[in-house]
Amino acid sequence: MNASKPTLAIYGIQDRINSNTPFYVHDHALTLMDKGQVIKHLTLERLSRKKHDNTLHEQIYDLLKEEGLLKKTDYDLVFVDNVVGRTFLSSCGRFRFEAPLHSALSTSPEKGRCWWLDREKEAYAINHELAHIGACLPFYGAFKNKSLLVHFDGGGSLSNFSAFSYTNNELKAIEHHWDFKYLSSLFNANALVFGIIGAKFKEQNSVPGKMMGLAAFGTYRHDIEQWLVSNNYFTDIWGSKKRFFDAAKTDFGIDVHHLNQDNAFLQDIVATMQGVFQRELMTKLQQLKEQENSDYLYYSGGSALNIVANTQLVNSGLFKDVFIPPCTEDSGLSLGAAALFEWYKHKQIQAHSPYLNNWQLNAVSCSFNEKDIEGCAQALIENKVIAICNNTGEIGPRALGNRSIVALANSKKLADKVSMTHKKREWYRPVAPIMLSKNARYFTNQASIHHLAKYMLLDFSIDKDKQKEIEGVVHIDGTSRIQTVEQRDNPYIFALLTHLDEKYGIKALINTSFNVRGEPIVHDEEGAVKSAKNMNLDGVVLNGKLELFPA
C-alpha cells in the first residue's frame, strides 16, 4: 500500500456457472482513483451493452489497454470478492489474484497473491460487504464519528447482512450472518413472487423493483403474514403452484387459478412481504444503534434500493442522518473498494457527483445556451418525449439527468406512454419526477428535502391538492419518488427546470432511465441516437444540443 500511487479496483469474480444470464455474480466494474478522487470508472454493462454483464475476466486486457493502464502499472491493486470465491483469473491468463480465506470479515485490506502481466505484483482484497459500505465515501466524504455501517443484500462474501461501527477513528466489525437471507430472498429468489410478477430466470435482477412497484397496490395484512410464515413463504413451488392455489382456497376461500398482478389478494401478499421487510429492518437497525450508541448510519447493498423502507428509516429520526450511495447495488463494488483503499491511505475522500461512468468518455463536454434550453422546453411543452445524453453517465441503476428520458409530468396518459410504449415496462410500475428543491417543498409541504432525494432514494407524499399538477408521477399510494437537482450537480437539467418553472409555470418533469426494458442505460452519443430512434422517442439532447427526429 503506497500513498503516492493511484488505486485500481476490480470487481470481476467469475460466476459459478457459465450462462447468458448472471446467476450469483453480476455487474462487474472497474475504478481508478488517485488521492481520493475518481479518475476513471466503468460499469461494464454500459460499454458492452449486456445487462448486468459479468464477463470482465474475458474483457479486462482490452479494456485496460484501451485506457493506457497496461503501459503504466504503477498503481495499487484491489480486488472485491463474492460468495462464490475470492480468486480473480482472467481468460487470457495474464491477470490472477488469490485472496486469503478467513471465517470472519476483515476491517482492512487483506494482502493476497497476484500475477499481473506475467509478473508478481502486490495486491489486496476488500470483502464484498465492506466494499458496499465503501461506496458511500465518494459521495459523502470520510465516515463521521459514531457511525453505524451496514451492508444488506442477496449475499456478500460471508453474509447477506453485516454491520460495522466507526468510532474514535476505529473501524470495528460487529456482526455478519445470513439471518436475513429470507428477507432479501423475498425480493430476488422467491417462487411465489416470481410467479406473481411473471418473471423468468433471466429477469431475476429486475424483480425487486417490480415487486416494490406492485406492493403499493396492496395492503399489509397480519393474517397473510402468519399464513406465509407457516408455509415458508411458498419458497418451494417453482415447478408447480398447485400447493399455493390449494392453500389459498382452503385458508382464505379464495379461488385463484393464475398468478397475475391485478388480483387484490396477490397484491396484498406482495404488500405484506414488503411490510415484513420494513419492520424487521427497522427492528434490527434500532437494536444496533442502541448497542453501539451510533449517531449516523451508512447503509448500502442491494436492499438499500428499497425506497419505502429507506423513507421509513429517514422519517423515523432514528439516526441524525442516513447516507446511502447512488450505486448501492453491485455496480458500486469496485468504486467502494477503491474509495475504502484510498481512505485507508489518505483518511480523506473527495465528494463527487454521481456522473462517474466515464470509460472512453473523457473528452466529452456539454455546452448550451438559452436558445438550446428554450428549444428543449418547447419540445416538452408540445408533449414530446426527449432523451438526454450529456457528459458522462451516472453510476448505479437510476438515471439522474445525464442519461434520462424526460417529458411533462402533468399527464397520466403521457406517463403511461413513456413507461409502457417507449420503455416496455409493466403497467403497475411508476415513473419518477425530477424537480428543483423549492418545487419539491411545494409539492410535499415539507420545510426541507432530505439529501437522499438527489439520488432518487426516497419517496414523498404529495399534497392531495397538488397531485393533479404532476399526476403522471404520483403512484397509486399518493407518493412520488422525487429527484431534486442543484445547479452544481447538473447545470443543464437545472437550467431546463428553472426555465420551465419561471417562464411556463411547469414545476416538474418525468425522469426515467434512458434504456428500454432488458437493456443497459446508454453510454455514449452513438448509442444514445440509436436507442432513442429504436424506442420511437421524439428527439435526443446530445451534450446540450437537441436533435429532433422526423415525425
Buried (B, 14 or more C-beta within 10 A) or exposed (E): BEEEBBBBBBBBBBBEEEEEBBBBBBBBBBBBBBBBBBBBBBBBBBBBBBBBBBBBBBBBBEBBEEBEBBEEEEBBBBBBBBBBBBBBBBBEEBBBBBBEEEEEBBBEBBEBBBBBEEEEBEBBBBBBBBBBBBBBBBBBBBBBEBBBBBBBBBBBBBBBBBBBBBBEEEBEBBBBEBEBBBBBBBBBBBBBBBBBBBBEEBBBBBBBBBBBBBBBBBBBBEEBBEBBEEBEBBBEBEEEBEEBBEBBEEBEEBEBEEBEBEBEEBBBBBBBBBBBBBBBBBEBBEEBBEEBEBBBBBBBBBBBBBBBBBBBBBEEEBBEBBBBBBBBBBBBBBBBBBBBBBBBBBEEBBEBBBBBBBBBBEEBEBEBEEEBBBBBBEBBEEBBBBBBBBBBBBBBBBBBBBBBBBBBBBBEEBBBBBBBEBBEBBEBBBBBBBBBBEBBBBBBEEEEBBBBBBBBBBBBBBBEEBBEBBBBBBBEBBBBBBBBBEEEBBBBBBBBBBBBBEEEEBBBBBBBBBBBBEBBBBBBBEBBBEBBEEBEBBBBBBBBBBBBEEE
